[in-house]
Amino acid sequence: MKRNYIFNAKFTLACLMILTGCISIFAQQSVNENPIFGEGIGGGVAEELRPFDFNDRYYYENGIEPGLIFNRRDGNDKLSVFDATDDARFSTVRLTAVFPAYNQNGDLIYWNLYGELYKQSFRSDQTGDAALAAAEYFPMYIFPSDFVRDRQRQASVIDLKDTYFEKNPLGLSVQVEVKYTVRTNTDDGQKELTLLAEKNGLSLDGTPIIRTVEEIQDLTRKGLVVQSIKGLDNPSLTSYVVGKVIERPEAGAIAPDAFLVTVQRADGERFHADIPFVEQFNCLKDSKTCSR
């Protein structure tokens, strides 16, 4: 009996040691495979909701050459500040400038501009190719003004699809410019624009706001807008952005010092169509209890 007892105790202890080792390996693999989480200080794991700039290592591991990010937030640009986080993905720069946008269905969302990219900013290997593919799979439609230089006439539209937050950890997007064509001056074109303006409101240029990907594609098919990649005819312009959408703004991702950057009229007033963005943003910043 005594021998059996000793044998059983040793056997049980060995099983426990093997089980503990397996759990440790599984936990480590889960952290490495999930881009949402990073190792915190002291080996812990933390999830940072606030928008911090990614560190150089994380950029590189996700296909971007960190030295080739242009207009990257640096903490001294009045669009970001220095702060601390336990999340190992990030640097000590936290973004405070927030931009409004519509998702593919026209819902209100918010995003941060981390920096701008040329095609050569992507690594020249399979990891870089995957990052470039993600950027082109999740386009950001932008709407340059025809009358005010270097200004957008309305908030962007970002196609999140259903895998954006899983497959696009950096928030990479190709910038697709959407411009109205001369066909809007025809009778049929004016009818289309009148209906769209009654539905969505007017932009800085006095043209209808476009809120959804379906509207963009429909107007394109009808020849009323044309789409082109920014910088396609001007290599001095960046075609891609690190412009990550805030996944959970209602959970504290919008800090008290964050501010919203919207399109403004010449007199400094906001457009009527942007008021819902402003009201929701202020509510999220102050109470974190607003419905989206």
C-alpha contacts under 8 A as a table, 3 or more apart, distances in Angstrom:
res1	aa1	res2	aa2	distance
1	M	4	N	5.12
1	M	5	Y	6.13
2	K	5	Y	5.05
2	K	6	I	6.29
3	R	6	I	5.21
3	R	7	F	6.15
4	N	7	F	5.04
4	N	8	N	6.02
5	Y	8	N	5.16
5	Y	9	A	6.15
6	I	9	A	5.17
6	I	10	K	6.23
7	F	10	K	5.26
7	F	11	F	6.08
8	N	11	F	5.02
8	N	12	T	6.04
9	A	12	T	5.13
9	A	13	L	6.16
10	K	13	L	5.13
10	K	14	A	6.19
11	F	14	A	5.19
11	F	15	C	6.30
12	T	15	C	5.16
12	T	16	L	6.27
13	L	16	L	5.12
13	L	17	M	6.28
14	A	17	M	5.14
14	A	18	I	6.28
15	C	18	I	5.16
15	C	19	L	6.08
16	L	19	L	5.06
16	L	20	T	6.05
17	M	20	T	5.16
17	M	21	G	6.23
18	I	21	G	5.15
18	I	22	C	6.26
19	L	22	C	5.13
19	L	23	I	6.26
20	T	23	I	5.18
20	T	24	S	6.25
21	G	24	S	5.14
21	G	25	I	6.27
22	C	25	I	5.18
22	C	26	F	6.11
23	I	26	F	5.09
23	I	27	A	6.08
24	S	27	A	5.18
24	S	28	Q	6.24
25	I	28	Q	5.20
25	I	29	Q	6.22
26	F	29	Q	5.15
26	F	30	S	6.20
27	A	30	S	5.12
27	A	31	V	6.43
28	Q	31	V	5.29
28	Q	32	N	6.32
29	Q	32	N	5.12
29	Q	33	E	6.01
30	S	33	E	5.22
30	S	34	N	6.08
31	V	34	N	5.39
31	V	35	P	7.73
31	V	37	F	6.32
31	V	38	G	6.84
31	V	39	E	7.71
32	N	35	P	7.17
32	N	38	G	7.87
34	N	37	F	6.05
35	P	38	G	7.34
35	P	166	E	7.74
35	P	169	P	6.27
36	I	47	E	7.16
36	I	169	P	7.23
37	F	45	V	6.90
37	F	46	A	6.53
37	F	47	E	5.61
37	F	87	D	7.37
37	F	89	R	7.87
38	G	45	V	5.98
38	G	46	A	6.37
38	G	47	E	7.08
38	G	87	D	5.31
38	G	88	A	4.94
38	G	89	R	5.69
39	E	43	G	5.89
39	E	44	G	5.74
39	E	45	V	4.71
39	E	46	A	6.68
39	E	86	D	7.72
39	E	87	D	6.17
39	E	88	A	5.23
39	E	89	R	7.92
40	G	43	G	5.55
40	G	44	G	4.62
40	G	45	V	4.76
40	G	46	A	5.56
40	G	86	D	4.65
40	G	87	D	5.06
40	G	88	A	5.58
41	I	44	G	5.95
41	I	45	V	7.92
41	I	86	D	5.62
41	I	87	D	7.79
41	I	88	A	7.80
45	V	86	D	7.95
45	V	87	D	7.24
46	A	86	D	6.14
46	A	87	D	5.35
47	E	87	D	6.18
48	E	51	P	7.76
48	E	85	T	7.11
48	E	86	D	7.65
48	E	87	D	5.99
49	L	248	R	7.35
49	L	251	A	7.67
49	L	252	G	6.82
49	L	253	A	4.79
50	R	94	R	7.48
50	R	252	G	7.15
50	R	253	A	4.27
50	R	254	I	6.44
50	R	255	A	6.97
51	P	94	R	5.83
51	P	95	L	5.61
51	P	96	T	7.88
51	P	112	N	7.35
51	P	246	I	7.61
51	P	253	A	6.97
52	F	90	F	5.84
52	F	91	S	6.65
52	F	92	T	7.12
52	F	93	V	5.65
52	F	94	R	4.08
52	F	95	L	5.83
53	D	73	R	7.17
53	D	90	F	5.65
53	D	91	S	5.70
53	D	92	T	7.42
53	D	93	V	5.57
53	D	94	R	6.05
53	D	95	L	6.95
53	D	114	Y	6.38
54	F	58	Y	6.20
54	F	59	Y	6.45
54	F	89	R	5.70
54	F	90	F	4.12
54	F	91	S	5.55
55	N	58	Y	5.49
55	N	59	Y	6.40
55	N	89	R	6.12
55	N	90	F	4.81
55	N	91	S	4.64
56	D	59	Y	5.16
56	D	60	Y	6.18
56	D	66	P	5.44
57	R	60	Y	5.15
57	R	61	E	6.08
58	Y	61	E	5.08
58	Y	62	N	6.17
58	Y	89	R	5.83
58	Y	90	F	7.68
59	Y	62	N	5.23
59	Y	63	G	6.45
59	Y	64	I	5.16
59	Y	65	E	6.81
59	Y	66	P	6.01
59	Y	170	L	7.66
60	Y	63	G	5.23
60	Y	64	I	4.88
60	Y	65	E	5.57
60	Y	66	P	6.39
60	Y	123	R	7.77
61	E	64	I	7.41
61	E	127	T	7.65
62	N	127	T	6.54
62	N	128	G	7.34
62	N	131	A	6.67
62	N	170	L	7.55
63	G	122	F	5.81
63	G	123	R	5.28
63	G	127	T	4.83
63	G	128	G	4.00
63	G	129	D	7.43
63	G	130	A	7.23
63	G	131	A	5.40
64	I	68	L	7.91
64	I	121	S	5.94
64	I	122	F	4.64
64	I	123	R	5.51
64	I	128	G	6.41
64	I	131	A	7.46
65	E	68	L	5.47
65	E	69	I	7.14
65	E	121	S	5.43
65	E	122	F	5.94
65	E	123	R	5.89
66	P	69	I	5.61
66	P	121	S	7.76
68	L	117	L	7.07
68	L	118	Y	7.88
68	L	120	Q	7.74
68	L	121	S	5.03
69	I	72	R	5.97
69	I	115	G	5.92
69	I	116	E	5.76
69	I	117	L	5.54
69	I	121	S	6.57
70	F	115	G	5.66
70	F	116	E	4.97
70	F	117	L	6.23
71	N	114	Y	7.97
71	N	115	G	5.20
71	N	116	E	6.16
72	R	114	Y	5.72
72	R	115	G	4.20
72	R	116	E	7.00
73	R	76	N	7.94
73	R	77	D	6.85
73	R	79	L	7.14
73	R	80	S	6.34
73	R	93	V	7.27
73	R	95	L	7.25
73	R	114	Y	5.82
73	R	115	G	6.56
74	D	77	D	6.38
74	D	80	S	6.81
74	D	81	V	7.66
74	D	93	V	6.27
75	G	78	K	7.21
75	G	79	L	7.31
75	G	80	S	4.69
75	G	81	V	4.15
75	G	82	F	5.26
75	G	93	V	5.40
75	G	94	R	7.12
75	G	95	L	7.83
76	N	79	L	7.63
76	N	80	S	6.73
76	N	81	V	6.60
77	D	80	S	6.28
78	K	81	V	7.34
79	L	95	L	6.24
79	L	96	T	5.53
79	L	97	A	4.98
80	S	93	V	6.55
80	S	94	R	5.48
80	S	95	L	4.13
80	S	96	T	4.87
80	S	97	A	6.68
81	V	93	V	5.71
81	V	94	R	5.34
81	V	95	L	6.43
81	V	96	T	6.99
82	F	92	T	5.55
82	F	93	V	4.66
82	F	94	R	5.94
83	D	92	T	5.25
83	D	93	V	5.94
83	D	94	R	5.99
84	A	92	T	5.45
84	A	93	V	7.90
85	T	88	A	7.93
85	T	90	F	7.48
85	T	92	T	7.13
87	D	90	F	6.13
88	A	91	S	7.93
90	F	93	V	7.94
95	L	98	V	7.82
95	L	112	N	7.08
95	L	114	Y	7.64
95	L	258	A	7.81
96	T	255	A	7.67
96	T	257	D	6.52
96	T	258	A	4.33
96	T	259	F	6.20
97	A	112	N	6.63
97	A	113	L	7.85
97	A	258	A	5.99
97	A	259	F	5.38
97	A	260	L	6.16
97	A	261	V	6.60
98	V	110	Y	6.50
98	V	111	W	5.80
98	V	112	N	5.16
98	V	113	L	7.69
98	V	258	A	6.80
98	V	259	F	5.94
98	V	260	L	4.87
98	V	261	V	5.99
99	F	110	Y	5.60
99	F	111	W	5.28
99	F	112	N	6.07
99	F	113	L	7.79
99	F	155	A	7.99
99	F	260	L	5.81
99	F	261	V	5.21
99	F	262	T	6.61
100	P	108	L	7.24
100	P	109	I	6.04
100	P	110	Y	4.64
100	P	111	W	6.45
100	P	155	A	6.02
100	P	156	S	7.32
100	P	260	L	7.28
100	P	261	V	7.26
100	P	262	T	6.74
100	P	277	F	6.65
101	A	108	L	6.10
101	A	109	I	5.28
101	A	110	Y	5.81
101	A	111	W	7.26
101	A	155	A	5.05
101	A	156	S	4.80
101	A	157	V	5.51
101	A	158	I	6.83
102	Y	105	N	7.38
102	Y	106	G	4.94
102	Y	107	D	5.25
102	Y	108	L	4.89
102	Y	109	I	5.64
102	Y	155	A	7.13
102	Y	156	S	6.35
102	Y	157	V	4.69
102	Y	158	I	6.26
102	Y	211	R	5.98
102	Y	212	T	7.03
103	N	106	G	5.22
103	N	107	D	5.39
103	N	108	L	6.63
103	N	109	I	6.42
103	N	157	V	5.58
103	N	158	I	4.98
103	N	159	D	5.72
103	N	160	L	6.36
103	N	211	R	7.81
103	N	212	T	6.84
104	Q	107	D	7.51
104	Q	157	V	6.56
104	Q	158	I	6.08
104	Q	159	D	4.71
104	Q	160	L	6.47
104	Q	161	K	7.12
104	Q	211	R	7.72
104	Q	212	T	4.98
104	Q	213	V	5.00
104	Q	214	E	7.56
105	N	211	R	7.49
105	N	212	T	5.16
105	N	213	V	6.92
105	N	214	E	7.84
106	G	157	V	7.80
106	G	211	R	4.83
106	G	212	T	4.75
108	L	277	F	6.88
108	L	292	R	7.25
109	I	245	V	7.24
109	I	246	I	7.45
110	Y	245	V	5.79
110	Y	246	I	5.71
110	Y	249	P	7.86
111	W	243	G	6.26
111	W	244	K	5.52
111	W	245	V	4.01
111	W	246	I	5.34
112	N	243	G	5.34
112	N	244	K	5.67
112	N	245	V	6.51
112	N	246	I	7.43
113	L	116	E	7.95
113	L	241	V	7.24
113	L	242	V	6.12
113	L	243	G	4.47
113	L	244	K	6.95
114	Y	241	V	7.58
114	Y	242	V	5.27
114	Y	243	G	5.87
114	Y	244	K	7.63
115	G	241	V	5.95
115	G	242	V	5.32
115	G	243	G	7.29
116	E	238	T	6.17
116	E	239	S	7.77
116	E	240	Y	5.94
116	E	241	V	4.36
116	E	242	V	6.09
117	L	120	Q	7.81
117	L	121	S	5.60
117	L	122	F	7.95
117	L	238	T	5.53
117	L	239	S	6.48
117	L	240	Y	4.83
117	L	241	V	5.48
117	L	242	V	7.38
118	Y	121	S	5.23
118	Y	122	F	7.70
118	Y	237	L	7.84
118	Y	238	T	5.00
118	Y	239	S	5.81
118	Y	240	Y	6.15
119	K	122	F	5.94
119	K	239	S	7.29
119	K	240	Y	7.45
120	Q	123	R	7.26
120	Q	124	S	7.92
122	F	128	G	4.97
122	F	129	D	7.38
122	F	131	A	7.16
122	F	132	L	6.74
123	R	127	T	6.80
123	R	128	G	4.13
123	R	129	D	7.29
124	S	127	T	7.89
124	S	128	G	5.67
124	S	129	D	7.09
125	D	128	G	5.25
125	D	129	D	6.16
126	Q	129	D	4.90
126	Q	130	A	6.12
127	T	130	A	5.13
127	T	131	A	6.32
128	G	131	A	5.03
128	G	132	L	6.16
129	D	132	L	5.08
129	D	133	A	6.11
130	A	133	A	5.03
130	A	134	A	6.22
131	A	134	A	5.08
131	A	135	A	6.29
131	A	168	N	7.92
131	A	172	L	7.49
132	L	135	A	5.06
132	L	136	E	6.33
132	L	172	L	7.99
133	A	136	E	5.20
133	A	137	Y	6.04
134	A	137	Y	4.98
134	A	138	F	6.24
134	A	167	K	7.28
134	A	168	N	6.22
134	A	172	L	6.71
134	A	173	S	7.34
135	A	138	F	5.45
135	A	139	P	6.44
135	A	168	N	7.85
135	A	171	G	7.78
135	A	172	L	4.59
135	A	173	S	3.97
135	A	174	V	5.30
135	A	240	Y	7.33
136	E	139	P	5.58
136	E	173	S	6.11
136	E	174	V	5.32
137	Y	173	S	7.70
138	F	158	I	7.10
138	F	159	D	5.34
138	F	160	L	6.02
138	F	161	K	7.42
138	F	164	Y	7.18
138	F	172	L	7.39
138	F	173	S	5.54
138	F	174	V	7.27
139	P	158	I	6.13
139	P	159	D	5.79
139	P	173	S	4.91
139	P	174	V	4.97
139	P	175	Q	6.14
139	P	176	V	6.70
140	M	156	S	6.67
140	M	157	V	5.85
140	M	158	I	4.47
140	M	159	D	6.51
140	M	173	S	5.67
140	M	174	V	6.01
140	M	175	Q	5.01
140	M	176	V	6.07
141	Y	156	S	5.60
141	Y	157	V	5.03
141	Y	158	I	6.15
141	Y	175	Q	5.88
141	Y	176	V	4.71
141	Y	177	E	5.88
141	Y	178	V	6.65
142	I	152	Q	7.23
142	I	155	A	7.44
142	I	156	S	4.92
142	I	157	V	6.79
142	I	175	Q	6.51
142	I	176	V	5.92
142	I	177	E	4.93
142	I	178	V	6.14
143	F	152	Q	5.40
143	F	153	R	5.78
143	F	154	Q	6.27
143	F	155	A	7.60
143	F	156	S	6.81
143	F	177	E	5.70
143	F	178	V	5.24
143	F	179	K	6.51
144	P	150	D	7.23
144	P	151	R	6.00
144	P	152	Q	4.36
144	P	153	R	5.81
144	P	177	E	6.84
144	P	178	V	7.37
144	P	179	K	7.17
145	S	148	V	5.55
145	S	149	R	6.85
145	S	150	D	7.46
145	S	151	R	5.68
145	S	152	Q	5.12
145	S	153	R	4.80
145	S	204	L	7.26
145	S	205	D	6.37
146	D	149	R	7.44
146	D	205	D	7.00
147	F	205	D	6.76
148	V	151	R	5.75
151	R	263	V	7.96
152	Q	155	A	7.36
152	Q	204	L	7.79
152	Q	263	V	6.83
153	R	203	S	5.38
153	R	204	L	4.56
153	R	205	D	6.01
153	R	263	V	6.76
154	Q	203	S	5.47
154	Q	204	L	6.60
154	Q	209	I	6.62
154	Q	263	V	6.19
155	A	262	T	7.25
155	A	263	V	7.15
157	V	211	R	6.51
157	V	212	T	6.68
157	V	213	V	7.23
159	D	213	V	7.04
160	L	163	T	7.08
160	L	164	Y	5.09
161	K	164	Y	6.19
163	T	166	E	5.28
163	T	167	K	5.71
163	T	168	N	7.74
164	Y	167	K	5.48
164	Y	168	N	5.33
164	Y	169	P	7.92
164	Y	171	G	7.82
165	F	168	N	5.66
165	F	169	P	6.22
165	F	171	G	7.90
165	F	247	E	7.37
166	E	169	P	6.59
168	N	171	G	5.37
168	N	172	L	6.57
169	P	172	L	7.98
170	L	242	V	6.40
170	L	243	G	7.73
170	L	244	K	6.27
171	G	242	V	5.52
171	G	243	G	5.24
171	G	244	K	3.78
171	G	245	V	6.60
172	L	240	Y	7.14
172	L	241	V	5.81
172	L	242	V	4.73
172	L	243	G	6.06
172	L	244	K	6.83
173	S	240	Y	5.65
173	S	241	V	5.54
173	S	242	V	6.69
173	S	243	G	6.89
174	V	229	I	7.30
174	V	239	S	5.93
174	V	240	Y	4.40
174	V	241	V	6.56
175	Q	229	I	5.90
175	Q	230	K	5.69
175	Q	239	S	5.64
175	Q	240	Y	5.64
175	Q	241	V	7.21
176	V	227	Q	6.33
176	V	228	S	5.51
176	V	229	I	4.47
176	V	230	K	5.82
177	E	227	Q	5.58
177	E	228	S	5.30
177	E	229	I	5.94
177	E	230	K	5.89
178	V	216	I	7.88
178	V	225	V	6.38
178	V	226	V	5.79
178	V	227	Q	4.80
178	V	228	S	6.88
179	K	225	V	5.26
179	K	226	V	5.48
179	K	227	Q	6.71
180	Y	184	T	7.00
180	Y	224	L	5.71
180	Y	225	V	4.18
180	Y	226	V	6.44
181	T	184	T	6.00
181	T	223	G	7.13
181	T	224	L	5.30
181	T	225	V	5.27
181	T	226	V	6.72
182	V	185	N	5.72
182	V	186	T	7.92
182	V	224	L	7.42
183	R	186	T	5.58
183	R	189	G	6.05
183	R	223	G	6.65
183	R	224	L	5.59
184	T	187	D	7.92
184	T	188	D	7.70
184	T	189	G	4.20
184	T	190	Q	5.74
184	T	193	L	7.34
184	T	224	L	5.57
185	N	189	G	5.98
185	N	190	Q	6.11
186	T	189	G	4.96
186	T	190	Q	6.09
187	D	190	Q	5.18
187	D	191	K	6.31
188	D	191	K	5.13
188	D	192	E	6.36
189	G	192	E	5.17
189	G	193	L	6.23
189	G	224	L	6.83
190	Q	193	L	5.07
190	Q	194	T	6.00
191	K	194	T	5.17
191	K	195	L	6.37
192	E	195	L	5.36
192	E	196	L	6.29
193	L	196	L	5.03
193	L	197	A	5.97
193	L	207	T	7.55
193	L	208	P	6.21
194	T	197	A	5.13
194	T	198	E	6.21
194	T	208	P	7.66
195	L	198	E	5.24
195	L	199	K	6.37
196	L	199	K	5.08
196	L	200	N	5.99
196	L	201	G	7.56
196	L	208	P	5.87
196	L	209	I	7.41
196	L	210	I	7.77
197	A	200	N	5.22
197	A	201	G	4.67
197	A	202	L	5.83
197	A	207	T	7.34
197	A	208	P	4.43
197	A	209	I	6.64
198	E	201	G	5.91
200	N	208	P	6.69
200	N	209	I	5.57
200	N	210	I	7.01
200	N	211	R	7.24
200	N	273	A	7.26
201	G	208	P	5.88
201	G	209	I	5.80
201	G	272	H	7.58
201	G	273	A	5.87
202	L	205	D	7.70
202	L	206	G	5.31
202	L	207	T	5.44
202	L	208	P	4.58
202	L	209	I	5.37
202	L	273	A	7.22
203	S	206	G	5.13
203	S	207	T	5.42
203	S	208	P	5.91
203	S	209	I	5.40
203	S	271	F	7.51
204	L	207	T	7.40
204	L	263	V	7.43
204	L	264	Q	7.51
204	L	265	R	6.50
204	L	271	F	7.76
210	I	215	E	6.47
210	I	216	I	6.83
211	R	215	E	6.97
212	T	215	E	5.22
212	T	216	I	6.52
213	V	216	I	5.02
213	V	217	Q	6.22
214	E	217	Q	5.19
214	E	218	D	6.00
215	E	218	D	5.05
215	E	219	L	6.05
216	I	219	L	5.32
216	I	220	T	6.11
216	I	225	V	7.61
217	Q	220	T	4.95
217	Q	221	R	6.17
218	D	221	R	5.20
218	D	222	K	6.39
219	L	222	K	5.11
219	L	223	G	6.24
219	L	224	L	5.17
219	L	225	V	5.63
220	T	223	G	5.04
220	T	224	L	5.87
220	T	225	V	4.98
220	T	226	V	5.85
220	T	227	Q	7.44
221	R	224	L	7.71
222	K	225	V	7.84
223	G	226	V	7.00
228	S	232	L	7.31
229	I	232	L	5.55
229	I	239	S	6.60
230	K	233	D	7.85
230	K	234	N	7.99
230	K	237	L	7.04
230	K	238	T	7.03
230	K	239	S	5.05
231	G	234	N	4.57
231	G	235	P	5.34
231	G	236	S	6.90
231	G	237	L	4.74
231	G	238	T	5.98
231	G	239	S	5.42
232	L	235	P	6.57
232	L	239	S	7.53
234	N	237	L	5.91
235	P	238	T	7.35
238	T	241	V	7.71
246	I	249	P	5.96
246	I	253	A	7.12
248	R	251	A	5.47
248	R	252	G	7.52
248	R	253	A	6.31
249	P	252	G	5.99
249	P	253	A	4.78
249	P	254	I	5.66
249	P	284	L	6.78
249	P	288	K	7.56
250	E	253	A	6.91
250	E	254	I	7.67
250	E	284	L	5.76
250	E	288	K	4.76
250	E	289	T	6.15
250	E	290	C	6.62
250	E	291	S	7.77
251	A	288	K	6.17
252	G	255	A	6.55
252	G	284	L	7.86
252	G	285	K	7.66
252	G	288	K	6.14
254	I	258	A	6.23
254	I	284	L	6.87
254	I	285	K	5.51
255	A	258	A	5.34
255	A	285	K	6.16
256	P	285	K	5.67
256	P	286	D	6.94
258	A	285	K	7.65
260	L	278	V	7.30
260	L	281	F	7.43
262	T	270	R	7.48
262	T	274	D	7.32
263	V	270	R	6.84
263	V	271	F	7.43
264	Q	267	D	7.78
264	Q	268	G	5.52
264	Q	269	E	5.72
264	Q	270	R	4.88
264	Q	271	F	6.55
265	R	268	G	5.23
265	R	269	E	5.50
265	R	270	R	6.23
265	R	271	F	6.96
266	A	269	E	7.47
270	R	274	D	6.57
270	R	275	I	7.17
271	F	274	D	5.34
271	F	275	I	6.83
272	H	275	I	5.44
273	A	276	P	6.92
274	D	277	F	5.31
274	D	278	V	6.53
275	I	278	V	5.06
275	I	279	E	6.12
276	P	279	E	5.19
276	P	280	Q	6.00
277	F	280	Q	5.34
277	F	281	F	5.91
278	V	281	F	5.13
278	V	282	N	6.11
279	E	282	N	5.35
279	E	283	C	6.22
280	Q	283	C	5.06
280	Q	284	L	6.12
280	Q	290	C	6.89
280	Q	292	R	7.63
281	F	284	L	5.10
281	F	285	K	6.10
282	N	285	K	5.08
282	N	286	D	6.09
283	C	286	D	5.25
283	C	287	S	5.75
283	C	288	K	6.69
283	C	289	T	7.41
283	C	290	C	6.02
284	L	287	S	5.56
284	L	288	K	4.30
284	L	289	T	6.39
284	L	290	C	5.73
285	K	288	K	6.05
287	S	290	C	7.23
